[in-house]
Amino acid sequence: MTFTESLKDEKKMSLEAIQDELATFRDQHQNISSRLFKNKLSHLESELASASVVNEELAKQIEQARIQVSKGTPVFTIIDPVVIPNHRTSPRRTLIVMIFTFLGGVLGLGYTLAKGPIAEIIKQILEGNEAT
């Protein structure tokens, strides 16, 4: 695989050189329409196309080689041995007891304080409905 990668790097550098050469040729001969110019231009374009195809094929070969390596490599998972914990991590019983004690106290106090006024409101509503 390293041979293919080094070959791809060489071909990529060659491709970039051809691209630069083509760009330079076009810049130097912008207003020329002779047959020699067109012939040289088509030659450079075909050289660029073939170098591009070679570069793409090498990239495909490298990817196929990587896929084959990953497909052939077994996946191992190292399982840690069983360890008995020294202390409990969750649930935190003291925190749970404190929270529910607080909630119980708040709800009980709220019920006790609101029981009388709510009963009177309900009584007034019922008396208002009977009067009508």
C-alpha positions as CSV (number, residue, x, y, z in Angstrom):
1,M,0.0,0.0,0.0
2,T,2.9,2.4,0.7
3,F,4.1,1.9,-2.9
4,T,0.7,2.8,-4.3
5,E,0.6,5.9,-2.0
6,S,4.0,7.1,-3.1
7,L,3.1,6.5,-6.7
8,K,-0.1,8.5,-6.2
9,D,1.9,11.3,-4.6
10,E,4.2,11.4,-7.7
11,K,1.3,11.4,-10.1
12,K,-0.5,14.1,-8.1
13,M,2.7,16.3,-8.4
14,S,2.8,15.5,-12.1
15,L,-0.9,16.4,-12.5
16,E,-0.3,19.7,-10.7
17,A,2.6,20.5,-13.0
18,I,0.6,19.7,-16.1
19,Q,-2.2,22.0,-14.8
20,D,0.2,24.8,-14.2
21,E,1.7,24.3,-17.7
22,L,-1.7,24.4,-19.3
23,A,-2.7,27.5,-17.4
24,T,0.6,29.2,-18.4
25,F,0.2,28.2,-22.0
26,R,-3.4,29.6,-22.1
27,D,-2.3,32.8,-20.4
28,Q,0.6,33.3,-22.9
29,H,-1.6,32.6,-26.0
30,Q,-4.9,34.2,-25.2
31,N,-5.5,35.9,-28.6
32,I,-3.9,33.4,-30.8
33,S,-6.0,31.1,-33.0
34,S,-3.4,29.2,-35.1
35,R,-3.5,25.4,-35.6
36,L,-0.3,25.0,-33.8
37,F,-1.8,26.6,-30.8
38,K,-4.9,24.5,-30.9
39,N,-2.8,21.3,-31.4
40,K,-0.6,22.1,-28.4
41,L,-3.7,23.1,-26.3
42,S,-5.5,19.8,-27.1
43,H,-2.2,17.9,-26.4
44,L,-1.9,19.6,-23.0
45,E,-5.6,19.0,-22.2
46,S,-5.5,15.3,-23.1
47,E,-2.3,15.0,-21.0
48,L,-4.1,16.6,-18.1
49,A,-7.2,14.3,-18.6
50,S,-5.0,11.2,-18.6
51,A,-3.0,12.3,-15.6
52,S,-6.3,13.0,-13.8
53,V,-7.7,9.6,-14.6
54,V,-4.5,7.9,-13.4
55,N,-4.6,9.9,-10.2
56,E,-8.2,8.9,-9.6
57,E,-7.5,5.2,-10.2
58,L,-4.6,5.3,-7.8
59,A,-6.8,6.9,-5.2
60,K,-9.4,4.1,-5.8
61,Q,-6.8,1.4,-5.4
62,I,-5.6,2.9,-2.1
63,E,-9.1,3.1,-0.8
64,Q,-9.7,-0.6,-1.9
65,A,-6.5,-1.6,-0.1
66,R,-7.6,0.2,3.1
67,I,-11.0,-1.5,2.9
68,Q,-9.4,-4.9,2.5
69,V,-7.1,-4.3,5.4
70,S,-9.9,-3.2,7.7
71,K,-12.1,-6.0,6.5
72,G,-9.4,-8.6,7.2
73,T,-8.5,-7.2,10.6
74,P,-10.5,-8.8,13.4
75,V,-11.9,-6.5,16.0
76,F,-10.8,-7.4,19.6
77,T,-12.5,-6.1,22.7
78,I,-10.6,-6.4,25.9
79,I,-13.0,-7.2,28.7
80,D,-12.0,-5.9,32.1
81,P,-12.2,-8.4,35.0
82,V,-15.0,-8.2,37.5
83,V,-14.2,-5.8,40.3
84,I,-16.3,-5.6,43.5
85,P,-16.9,-1.9,44.4
86,N,-15.7,-0.7,47.8
87,H,-18.5,1.9,48.3
88,R,-21.9,2.6,46.7
89,T,-22.0,5.2,44.0
90,S,-25.8,5.6,43.6
91,P,-28.5,6.1,44.6
92,R,-27.6,8.4,47.4
93,R,-30.1,7.4,50.0
94,T,-29.5,10.3,52.4
95,L,-30.1,12.9,49.6
96,I,-33.3,11.1,48.5
97,V,-34.6,11.0,52.1
98,M,-33.8,14.6,52.7
99,I,-35.5,15.7,49.4
100,F,-38.7,13.8,50.0
101,T,-38.8,14.8,53.7
102,F,-38.6,18.5,52.6
103,L,-41.3,17.9,49.9
104,G,-43.5,16.1,52.3
105,G,-43.2,18.9,54.9
106,V,-43.9,21.6,52.3
107,L,-46.9,19.8,50.9
108,G,-48.3,18.9,54.3
109,L,-47.9,22.5,55.5
110,G,-49.5,23.8,52.3
111,Y,-52.4,21.4,52.7
112,T,-53.0,22.3,56.3
113,L,-52.9,26.0,55.7
114,A,-55.0,25.9,52.5
115,K,-57.6,23.4,53.7
116,G,-59.7,25.9,55.7
117,P,-59.8,28.8,53.1
118,I,-60.6,26.4,50.2
119,A,-63.4,24.8,52.2
120,E,-64.9,28.3,52.8
121,I,-64.6,29.2,49.1
122,I,-66.4,26.0,48.1
123,K,-69.1,26.6,50.7
124,Q,-69.7,30.2,49.3
125,I,-69.8,28.9,45.7
126,L,-72.4,26.2,46.7
127,E,-74.5,28.8,48.6
128,G,-74.3,31.2,45.6
129,N,-75.6,28.5,43.3
130,E,-78.5,27.6,45.6
131,A,-79.6,31.3,45.8
132,T,-79.8,31.6,42.1
